[in-house]
Amino acid sequence: MKSIVIYRDDGLGDTLFTIPTLKILSSIFDGKIYYFSNFSNFVGNLFCNGEVILQSIDSYGETDLVIFLGPWGKIRNFKHFKKIINFPSKYKIISSYSSKLISKMYKFLFSKNFFYQKYFFIDFENIFEGHDILNTFNFILHSFLLVNNDIYEKMRVFKDKIFNFYDYRIFGDFQEKEREKIVLHWTYKSFDLGAKLEHYETLINYLQKFGDVLVVFGPYEKKYMDINIGNVRKVFIENIMDYVKLCLESFMLVGFDTGPVHLASFFNVPVVISIFPDQGFDYRIKRWAPFSNVSKIFLLKYSQLKDIEKLIIGI
């Protein structure tokens, strides 16, 4: 096996959760590893010696194996379906759900070799063990169990160590700076999941006890910048590397379960507060909670914000 493509077309946190597995894979695989996501350029700053190749999905040419992670694996619509069919590769690994009818239909269709390529499905229920750092590792590990036992045997010994690889100091030479900023990331999707303006006001009132608060807005949140939320500084950030710089200067970063919260924990911001919707809270934190070997992380529900001073002690 000379080349592998790992395709993950979803969020920043999901890309960060993939990095430990990429690092392990690059240490045991002699061929070329291609990785594509919406945040490939950022990952390129972490893999700066060419051990993982980042380029356009249309530039790979034919590969030995392509592993579709995230929503691609779920074949959400015809566009995804068409891309999976047309991708030039000897073997294709796709995630599925044994409990869902559409997954069963796709399995039946591909099993008939209708498209003259080898497809393998891995049921998510069979590899799920909790946090997506581990789930991602399990998915890629099981992929090699299906197509290359030698790589599988080399890779599986890292399973119990996977969380030790989730630390930016392993992946890049980012200089520590004096940390003094308190950042609140305004999250557009929080309103769809039940957050209210008063939640932000409660957070700001609490955070201002520690110092000046910087409220950060990303591209999707720009329309909220004119909202009156008290005497705070506001800043619009579009470039992810600017956010990295902000994380390295921050004492505390607060967000409503979104990419910047995961970025903060990845870069070991001393205090990270991640706020989740009440619905599915336990499942969400099991799979997508920010993880760090250094940061002090608090996980809250929206409904708990009114009691935030009682819940967050000892910062």
MARLUM-759674 format. One record per residue (C-alpha): residue number from 1; residue in one letter; x, y, z. Coordinates in steps of 0.25 Angstrom, whole numbers. Layout:
REM residues N
<nr: NUM, rest: a, xx: X, yy: Y, zz: Z>
...
END
This chain:
REM residues 315
<nr: 1, rest: m, xx: 0, yy: 0, zz: 0>
<nr: 2, rest: k, xx: 6, yy: 13, zz: -5>
<nr: 3, rest: s, xx: -4, yy: 24, zz: -2>
<nr: 4, rest: i, xx: -15, yy: 27, zz: 7>
<nr: 5, rest: v, xx: -26, yy: 38, zz: 7>
<nr: 6, rest: i, xx: -33, yy: 42, zz: 20>
<nr: 7, rest: y, xx: -45, yy: 51, zz: 16>
<nr: 8, rest: r, xx: -52, yy: 59, zz: 28>
<nr: 9, rest: d, xx: -61, yy: 70, zz: 23>
<nr: 10, rest: d, xx: -67, yy: 75, zz: 36>
<nr: 11, rest: g, xx: -63, yy: 84, zz: 47>
<nr: 12, rest: l, xx: -50, yy: 90, zz: 54>
<nr: 13, rest: g, xx: -52, yy: 81, zz: 66>
<nr: 14, rest: d, xx: -53, yy: 69, zz: 58>
<nr: 15, rest: t, xx: -40, yy: 72, zz: 50>
<nr: 16, rest: l, xx: -33, yy: 74, zz: 64>
<nr: 17, rest: f, xx: -38, yy: 61, zz: 69>
<nr: 18, rest: t, xx: -32, yy: 54, zz: 56>
<nr: 19, rest: i, xx: -18, yy: 60, zz: 58>
<nr: 20, rest: p, xx: -13, yy: 49, zz: 68>
<nr: 21, rest: t, xx: -17, yy: 38, zz: 59>
<nr: 22, rest: l, xx: -10, yy: 45, zz: 47>
<nr: 23, rest: k, xx: 2, yy: 47, zz: 56>
<nr: 24, rest: i, xx: 2, yy: 32, zz: 59>
<nr: 25, rest: l, xx: -1, yy: 27, zz: 45>
<nr: 26, rest: s, xx: 10, yy: 36, zz: 39>
<nr: 27, rest: s, xx: 20, yy: 29, zz: 49>
<nr: 28, rest: i, xx: 17, yy: 15, zz: 44>
<nr: 29, rest: f, xx: 13, yy: 16, zz: 29>
<nr: 30, rest: d, xx: 24, yy: 17, zz: 19>
<nr: 31, rest: g, xx: 15, yy: 22, zz: 8>
<nr: 32, rest: k, xx: 8, yy: 36, zz: 5>
<nr: 33, rest: i, xx: -3, yy: 41, zz: 14>
<nr: 34, rest: y, xx: -12, yy: 51, zz: 9>
<nr: 35, rest: y, xx: -22, yy: 58, zz: 18>
<nr: 36, rest: f, xx: -33, yy: 67, zz: 14>
<nr: 37, rest: s, xx: -43, yy: 76, zz: 22>
<nr: 38, rest: n, xx: -48, yy: 90, zz: 23>
<nr: 39, rest: f, xx: -36, yy: 93, zz: 32>
<nr: 40, rest: s, xx: -25, yy: 86, zz: 24>
<nr: 41, rest: n, xx: -17, yy: 99, zz: 24>
<nr: 42, rest: f, xx: -17, yy: 99, zz: 39>
<nr: 43, rest: v, xx: -13, yy: 85, zz: 40>
<nr: 44, rest: g, xx: -2, yy: 88, zz: 30>
<nr: 45, rest: n, xx: 4, yy: 98, zz: 41>
<nr: 46, rest: l, xx: 5, yy: 86, zz: 50>
<nr: 47, rest: f, xx: 11, yy: 76, zz: 41>
<nr: 48, rest: c, xx: 22, yy: 85, zz: 35>
<nr: 49, rest: n, xx: 31, yy: 74, zz: 30>
<nr: 50, rest: g, xx: 23, yy: 68, zz: 19>
<nr: 51, rest: e, xx: 19, yy: 55, zz: 27>
<nr: 52, rest: v, xx: 4, yy: 58, zz: 24>
<nr: 53, rest: i, xx: 1, yy: 64, zz: 10>
<nr: 54, rest: l, xx: -10, yy: 75, zz: 9>
<nr: 55, rest: q, xx: -16, yy: 78, zz: -4>
<nr: 56, rest: s, xx: -29, yy: 79, zz: -12>
<nr: 57, rest: i, xx: -38, yy: 67, zz: -12>
<nr: 58, rest: d, xx: -37, yy: 67, zz: -28>
<nr: 59, rest: s, xx: -22, yy: 66, zz: -28>
<nr: 60, rest: y, xx: -19, yy: 53, zz: -21>
<nr: 61, rest: g, xx: -20, yy: 44, zz: -34>
<nr: 62, rest: e, xx: -23, yy: 29, zz: -31>
<nr: 63, rest: t, xx: -20, yy: 24, zz: -17>
<nr: 64, rest: d, xx: -20, yy: 11, zz: -11>
<nr: 65, rest: l, xx: -29, yy: 14, zz: 1>
<nr: 66, rest: v, xx: -39, yy: 26, zz: 4>
<nr: 67, rest: i, xx: -45, yy: 27, zz: 17>
<nr: 68, rest: f, xx: -57, yy: 36, zz: 18>
<nr: 69, rest: l, xx: -59, yy: 41, zz: 32>
<nr: 70, rest: g, xx: -70, yy: 50, zz: 38>
<nr: 71, rest: p, xx: -82, yy: 54, zz: 30>
<nr: 72, rest: w, xx: -76, yy: 49, zz: 17>
<nr: 73, rest: g, xx: -77, yy: 35, zz: 23>
<nr: 74, rest: k, xx: -92, yy: 37, zz: 26>
<nr: 75, rest: i, xx: -95, yy: 40, zz: 11>
<nr: 76, rest: r, xx: -104, yy: 51, zz: 15>
<nr: 77, rest: n, xx: -108, yy: 55, zz: 1>
<nr: 78, rest: f, xx: -106, yy: 52, zz: -14>
<nr: 79, rest: k, xx: -94, yy: 61, zz: -15>
<nr: 80, rest: h, xx: -87, yy: 53, zz: -5>
<nr: 81, rest: f, xx: -92, yy: 40, zz: -11>
<nr: 82, rest: k, xx: -86, yy: 44, zz: -25>
<nr: 83, rest: k, xx: -73, yy: 48, zz: -19>
<nr: 84, rest: i, xx: -71, yy: 35, zz: -12>
<nr: 85, rest: i, xx: -74, yy: 28, zz: -25>
<nr: 86, rest: n, xx: -65, yy: 36, zz: -33>
<nr: 87, rest: f, xx: -53, yy: 37, zz: -24>
<nr: 88, rest: p, xx: -42, yy: 29, zz: -30>
<nr: 89, rest: s, xx: -37, yy: 18, zz: -20>
<nr: 90, rest: k, xx: -36, yy: 3, zz: -20>
<nr: 91, rest: y, xx: -43, yy: 2, zz: -6>
<nr: 92, rest: k, xx: -53, yy: 12, zz: 0>
<nr: 93, rest: i, xx: -57, yy: 12, zz: 15>
<nr: 94, rest: i, xx: -70, yy: 18, zz: 19>
<nr: 95, rest: s, xx: -77, yy: 20, zz: 32>
<nr: 96, rest: s, xx: -91, yy: 15, zz: 34>
<nr: 97, rest: y, xx: -101, yy: 12, zz: 45>
<nr: 98, rest: s, xx: -106, yy: -3, zz: 46>
<nr: 99, rest: s, xx: -119, yy: 3, zz: 52>
<nr: 100, rest: k, xx: -123, yy: 13, zz: 40>
<nr: 101, rest: l, xx: -130, yy: 8, zz: 28>
<nr: 102, rest: i, xx: -122, yy: 17, zz: 18>
<nr: 103, rest: s, xx: -109, yy: 11, zz: 23>
<nr: 104, rest: k, xx: -115, yy: -3, zz: 20>
<nr: 105, rest: m, xx: -119, yy: 1, zz: 6>
<nr: 106, rest: y, xx: -105, yy: 7, zz: 3>
<nr: 107, rest: k, xx: -99, yy: -6, zz: 8>
<nr: 108, rest: f, xx: -108, yy: -14, zz: -1>
<nr: 109, rest: l, xx: -105, yy: -6, zz: -13>
<nr: 110, rest: f, xx: -90, yy: -5, zz: -12>
<nr: 111, rest: s, xx: -89, yy: -20, zz: -8>
<nr: 112, rest: k, xx: -94, yy: -24, zz: -22>
<nr: 113, rest: n, xx: -81, yy: -17, zz: -27>
<nr: 114, rest: f, xx: -90, yy: -9, zz: -36>
<nr: 115, rest: f, xx: -79, yy: 2, zz: -37>
<nr: 116, rest: y, xx: -68, yy: -8, zz: -39>
<nr: 117, rest: q, xx: -60, yy: -3, zz: -27>
<nr: 118, rest: k, xx: -58, yy: -9, zz: -13>
<nr: 119, rest: y, xx: -66, yy: -2, zz: -2>
<nr: 120, rest: f, xx: -65, yy: -6, zz: 12>
<nr: 121, rest: f, xx: -75, yy: 0, zz: 23>
<nr: 122, rest: i, xx: -72, yy: 1, zz: 38>
<nr: 123, rest: d, xx: -84, yy: 3, zz: 47>
<nr: 124, rest: f, xx: -81, yy: 14, zz: 56>
<nr: 125, rest: e, xx: -88, yy: 7, zz: 68>
<nr: 126, rest: n, xx: -77, yy: -4, zz: 67>
<nr: 127, rest: i, xx: -65, yy: 6, zz: 68>
<nr: 128, rest: f, xx: -72, yy: 16, zz: 78>
<nr: 129, rest: e, xx: -64, yy: 16, zz: 91>
<nr: 130, rest: g, xx: -67, yy: 31, zz: 96>
<nr: 131, rest: h, xx: -59, yy: 43, zz: 92>
<nr: 132, rest: d, xx: -57, yy: 45, zz: 77>
<nr: 133, rest: i, xx: -42, yy: 46, zz: 78>
<nr: 134, rest: l, xx: -43, yy: 31, zz: 81>
<nr: 135, rest: n, xx: -54, yy: 28, zz: 72>
<nr: 136, rest: t, xx: -46, yy: 34, zz: 60>
<nr: 137, rest: f, xx: -35, yy: 25, zz: 64>
<nr: 138, rest: n, xx: -44, yy: 13, zz: 65>
<nr: 139, rest: f, xx: -50, yy: 16, zz: 51>
<nr: 140, rest: i, xx: -37, yy: 17, zz: 44>
<nr: 141, rest: l, xx: -31, yy: 5, zz: 52>
<nr: 142, rest: h, xx: -43, yy: -3, zz: 47>
<nr: 143, rest: s, xx: -41, yy: 1, zz: 33>
<nr: 144, rest: f, xx: -27, yy: -5, zz: 33>
<nr: 145, rest: l, xx: -33, yy: -18, zz: 39>
<nr: 146, rest: l, xx: -41, yy: -19, zz: 26>
<nr: 147, rest: v, xx: -30, yy: -16, zz: 16>
<nr: 148, rest: n, xx: -16, yy: -17, zz: 22>
<nr: 149, rest: n, xx: -14, yy: -25, zz: 34>
<nr: 150, rest: d, xx: 1, yy: -21, zz: 35>
<nr: 151, rest: i, xx: -2, yy: -7, zz: 37>
<nr: 152, rest: y, xx: -14, yy: -11, zz: 47>
<nr: 153, rest: e, xx: -4, yy: -18, zz: 56>
<nr: 154, rest: k, xx: 6, yy: -7, zz: 56>
<nr: 155, rest: m, xx: -5, yy: 3, zz: 59>
<nr: 156, rest: r, xx: -13, yy: -4, zz: 70>
<nr: 157, rest: v, xx: -2, yy: -3, zz: 80>
<nr: 158, rest: f, xx: -4, yy: 12, zz: 81>
<nr: 159, rest: k, xx: -19, yy: 11, zz: 85>
<nr: 160, rest: d, xx: -17, yy: 13, zz: 100>
<nr: 161, rest: k, xx: -7, yy: 25, zz: 97>
<nr: 162, rest: i, xx: -16, yy: 32, zz: 88>
<nr: 163, rest: f, xx: -20, yy: 44, zz: 97>
<nr: 164, rest: n, xx: -5, yy: 46, zz: 100>
<nr: 165, rest: f, xx: -3, yy: 51, zz: 86>
<nr: 166, rest: y, xx: -13, yy: 62, zz: 87>
<nr: 167, rest: d, xx: -4, yy: 74, zz: 91>
<nr: 168, rest: y, xx: 1, yy: 85, zz: 82>
<nr: 169, rest: r, xx: 15, yy: 84, zz: 87>
<nr: 170, rest: i, xx: 16, yy: 71, zz: 80>
<nr: 171, rest: f, xx: 12, yy: 77, zz: 67>
<nr: 172, rest: g, xx: 18, yy: 90, zz: 65>
<nr: 173, rest: d, xx: 27, yy: 101, zz: 71>
<nr: 174, rest: f, xx: 18, yy: 111, zz: 76>
<nr: 175, rest: q, xx: 24, yy: 120, zz: 86>
<nr: 176, rest: e, xx: 17, yy: 122, zz: 100>
<nr: 177, rest: k, xx: 13, yy: 137, zz: 102>
<nr: 178, rest: e, xx: 9, yy: 144, zz: 115>
<nr: 179, rest: r, xx: -6, yy: 140, zz: 116>
<nr: 180, rest: e, xx: -15, yy: 152, zz: 120>
<nr: 181, rest: k, xx: -27, yy: 152, zz: 111>
<nr: 182, rest: i, xx: -41, yy: 147, zz: 115>
<nr: 183, rest: v, xx: -49, yy: 143, zz: 103>
<nr: 184, rest: l, xx: -63, yy: 140, zz: 100>
<nr: 185, rest: h, xx: -66, yy: 134, zz: 87>
<nr: 186, rest: w, xx: -80, yy: 138, zz: 81>
<nr: 187, rest: t, xx: -85, yy: 126, zz: 75>
<nr: 188, rest: y, xx: -96, yy: 127, zz: 64>
<nr: 189, rest: k, xx: -101, yy: 113, zz: 66>
<nr: 190, rest: s, xx: -104, yy: 115, zz: 80>
<nr: 191, rest: f, xx: -117, yy: 122, zz: 78>
<nr: 192, rest: d, xx: -122, yy: 110, zz: 69>
<nr: 193, rest: l, xx: -119, yy: 101, zz: 81>
<nr: 194, rest: g, xx: -126, yy: 109, zz: 92>
<nr: 195, rest: a, xx: -117, yy: 120, zz: 96>
<nr: 196, rest: k, xx: -122, yy: 134, zz: 99>
<nr: 197, rest: l, xx: -116, yy: 148, zz: 99>
<nr: 198, rest: e, xx: -117, yy: 148, zz: 114>
<nr: 199, rest: h, xx: -108, yy: 136, zz: 115>
<nr: 200, rest: y, xx: -97, yy: 144, zz: 109>
<nr: 201, rest: e, xx: -100, yy: 156, zz: 118>
<nr: 202, rest: t, xx: -99, yy: 146, zz: 130>
<nr: 203, rest: l, xx: -86, yy: 141, zz: 125>
<nr: 204, rest: i, xx: -80, yy: 155, zz: 123>
<nr: 205, rest: n, xx: -84, yy: 160, zz: 136>
<nr: 206, rest: y, xx: -77, yy: 148, zz: 142>
<nr: 207, rest: l, xx: -65, yy: 149, zz: 134>
<nr: 208, rest: q, xx: -63, yy: 163, zz: 137>
<nr: 209, rest: k, xx: -59, yy: 160, zz: 151>
<nr: 210, rest: f, xx: -46, yy: 154, zz: 146>
<nr: 211, rest: g, xx: -43, yy: 166, zz: 136>
<nr: 212, rest: d, xx: -46, yy: 172, zz: 123>
<nr: 213, rest: v, xx: -54, yy: 163, zz: 114>
<nr: 214, rest: l, xx: -51, yy: 162, zz: 99>
<nr: 215, rest: v, xx: -64, yy: 157, zz: 91>
<nr: 216, rest: v, xx: -59, yy: 150, zz: 78>
<nr: 217, rest: f, xx: -68, yy: 149, zz: 66>
<nr: 218, rest: g, xx: -65, yy: 139, zz: 54>
<nr: 219, rest: p, xx: -70, yy: 140, zz: 40>
<nr: 220, rest: y, xx: -83, yy: 134, zz: 44>
<nr: 221, rest: e, xx: -85, yy: 143, zz: 56>
<nr: 222, rest: k, xx: -82, yy: 157, zz: 49>
<nr: 223, rest: k, xx: -96, yy: 161, zz: 48>
<nr: 224, rest: y, xx: -97, yy: 160, zz: 64>
<nr: 225, rest: m, xx: -86, yy: 170, zz: 66>
<nr: 226, rest: d, xx: -96, yy: 182, zz: 67>
<nr: 227, rest: i, xx: -104, yy: 176, zz: 79>
<nr: 228, rest: n, xx: -102, yy: 184, zz: 92>
<nr: 229, rest: i, xx: -96, yy: 174, zz: 102>
<nr: 230, rest: g, xx: -90, yy: 184, zz: 112>
<nr: 231, rest: n, xx: -76, yy: 190, zz: 113>
<nr: 232, rest: v, xx: -68, yy: 180, zz: 106>
<nr: 233, rest: r, xx: -57, yy: 180, zz: 95>
<nr: 234, rest: k, xx: -62, yy: 174, zz: 82>
<nr: 235, rest: v, xx: -53, yy: 168, zz: 71>
<nr: 236, rest: f, xx: -56, yy: 161, zz: 58>
<nr: 237, rest: i, xx: -46, yy: 149, zz: 54>
<nr: 238, rest: e, xx: -47, yy: 142, zz: 41>
<nr: 239, rest: n, xx: -33, yy: 136, zz: 40>
<nr: 240, rest: i, xx: -31, yy: 123, zz: 49>
<nr: 241, rest: m, xx: -16, yy: 126, zz: 51>
<nr: 242, rest: d, xx: -21, yy: 139, zz: 58>
<nr: 243, rest: y, xx: -29, yy: 131, zz: 67>
<nr: 244, rest: v, xx: -17, yy: 122, zz: 70>
<nr: 245, rest: k, xx: -10, yy: 135, zz: 74>
<nr: 246, rest: l, xx: -21, yy: 139, zz: 83>
<nr: 247, rest: c, xx: -22, yy: 126, zz: 89>
<nr: 248, rest: l, xx: -7, yy: 127, zz: 93>
<nr: 249, rest: e, xx: -9, yy: 140, zz: 99>
<nr: 250, rest: s, xx: -22, yy: 136, zz: 107>
<nr: 251, rest: f, xx: -24, yy: 133, zz: 122>
<nr: 252, rest: m, xx: -38, yy: 128, zz: 119>
<nr: 253, rest: l, xx: -47, yy: 125, zz: 107>
<nr: 254, rest: v, xx: -62, yy: 123, zz: 108>
<nr: 255, rest: g, xx: -71, yy: 118, zz: 97>
<nr: 256, rest: f, xx: -83, yy: 110, zz: 94>
<nr: 257, rest: d, xx: -78, yy: 97, zz: 89>
<nr: 258, rest: t, xx: -71, yy: 101, zz: 76>
<nr: 259, rest: g, xx: -58, yy: 100, zz: 69>
<nr: 260, rest: p, xx: -50, yy: 112, zz: 77>
<nr: 261, rest: v, xx: -53, yy: 104, zz: 90>
<nr: 262, rest: h, xx: -46, yy: 92, zz: 84>
<nr: 263, rest: l, xx: -35, yy: 101, zz: 79>
<nr: 264, rest: a, xx: -33, yy: 107, zz: 93>
<nr: 265, rest: s, xx: -32, yy: 94, zz: 100>
<nr: 266, rest: f, xx: -22, yy: 89, zz: 89>
<nr: 267, rest: f, xx: -13, yy: 101, zz: 91>
<nr: 268, rest: n, xx: -15, yy: 99, zz: 106>
<nr: 269, rest: v, xx: -22, yy: 112, zz: 110>
<nr: 270, rest: p, xx: -21, yy: 111, zz: 126>
<nr: 271, rest: v, xx: -37, yy: 112, zz: 127>
<nr: 272, rest: v, xx: -47, yy: 107, zz: 117>
<nr: 273, rest: i, xx: -62, yy: 108, zz: 119>
<nr: 274, rest: s, xx: -70, yy: 100, zz: 109>
<nr: 275, rest: i, xx: -85, yy: 102, zz: 110>
<nr: 276, rest: f, xx: -94, yy: 91, zz: 103>
<nr: 277, rest: p, xx: -109, yy: 90, zz: 100>
<nr: 278, rest: d, xx: -117, yy: 84, zz: 111>
<nr: 279, rest: q, xx: -123, yy: 73, zz: 101>
<nr: 280, rest: g, xx: -113, yy: 62, zz: 100>
<nr: 281, rest: f, xx: -103, yy: 68, zz: 109>
<nr: 282, rest: d, xx: -97, yy: 55, zz: 114>
<nr: 283, rest: y, xx: -95, yy: 49, zz: 101>
<nr: 284, rest: r, xx: -90, yy: 62, zz: 95>
<nr: 285, rest: i, xx: -79, yy: 64, zz: 106>
<nr: 286, rest: k, xx: -76, yy: 49, zz: 104>
<nr: 287, rest: r, xx: -73, yy: 51, zz: 90>
<nr: 288, rest: w, xx: -69, yy: 65, zz: 87>
<nr: 289, rest: a, xx: -64, yy: 71, zz: 100>
<nr: 290, rest: p, xx: -51, yy: 79, zz: 99>
<nr: 291, rest: f, xx: -39, yy: 71, zz: 104>
<nr: 292, rest: s, xx: -26, yy: 76, zz: 109>
<nr: 293, rest: n, xx: -15, yy: 70, zz: 118>
<nr: 294, rest: v, xx: -12, yy: 84, zz: 123>
<nr: 295, rest: s, xx: -25, yy: 93, zz: 123>
<nr: 296, rest: k, xx: -35, yy: 93, zz: 134>
<nr: 297, rest: i, xx: -48, yy: 91, zz: 127>
<nr: 298, rest: f, xx: -62, yy: 93, zz: 132>
<nr: 299, rest: l, xx: -74, yy: 87, zz: 125>
<nr: 300, rest: l, xx: -88, yy: 94, zz: 127>
<nr: 301, rest: k, xx: -102, yy: 94, zz: 122>
<nr: 302, rest: y, xx: -109, yy: 106, zz: 117>
<nr: 303, rest: s, xx: -119, yy: 105, zz: 128>
<nr: 304, rest: q, xx: -107, yy: 105, zz: 138>
<nr: 305, rest: l, xx: -102, yy: 119, zz: 134>
<nr: 306, rest: k, xx: -110, yy: 126, zz: 144>
<nr: 307, rest: d, xx: -103, yy: 119, zz: 155>
<nr: 308, rest: i, xx: -89, yy: 120, zz: 149>
<nr: 309, rest: e, xx: -82, yy: 126, zz: 161>
<nr: 310, rest: k, xx: -86, yy: 114, zz: 169>
<nr: 311, rest: l, xx: -82, yy: 104, zz: 159>
<nr: 312, rest: i, xx: -68, yy: 110, zz: 155>
<nr: 313, rest: i, xx: -59, yy: 110, zz: 167>
<nr: 314, rest: g, xx: -44, yy: 112, zz: 169>
<nr: 315, rest: i, xx: -41, yy: 119, zz: 156>
END
